Amino acid sequence: MLRPSNPDARPPLKRGWIFAAALLLTGIACALAFWLGAWGFAVRSYSQHEGRLQRLVLQHPTGGRVVRGLADEGSLLIEAPDGPEALEKVARSLGGRKAEEVLRKGRRWPTTRVFRAGGMLYFLYFDGDDVLQDYTCVSA
């Protein structure tokens, strides 16, 4: 009669445990893949908006031209704070993590306008001649 070579050997894993472990690892891999995909999309989206605003500032357009151009693309003016109190209120409510940057730039330039462009908010800063000088891009 044949005997096992090691009588103390553990019995093989049950199929159910193997299936559960495989299912768990598959779920973790899928969650990681979706998370990385969402992160990559957010980075790409932000960099596209950032590049768009950099190119816009280099053109030094007037406020009217910016409002018309963004409106033609479906990005409407949502705020135009008038005065330091209104600027602070808008910066705190819409600026998110960049509220301090919005306040600093908004205090530097006389006019601030806020536009919603897709999933982003554009804080645009204009000088006394109503020419675009700077921006802050915030995820909405």
Secondary structure, 3 states (H helix, E strand, C coil): CCCCCCCCCCCCCCHHHHHHHHHHHHHHHHHHHHHHHHHHHHHHHHHHHHHHHHHHHHHCCEHHHHHHHHHHCCCEEEECCCCHHHHHHHHHHHCHHHHHHHHHHHHHCCEEEEEEECCEEEEEEECCCCEEEEEEEEEC
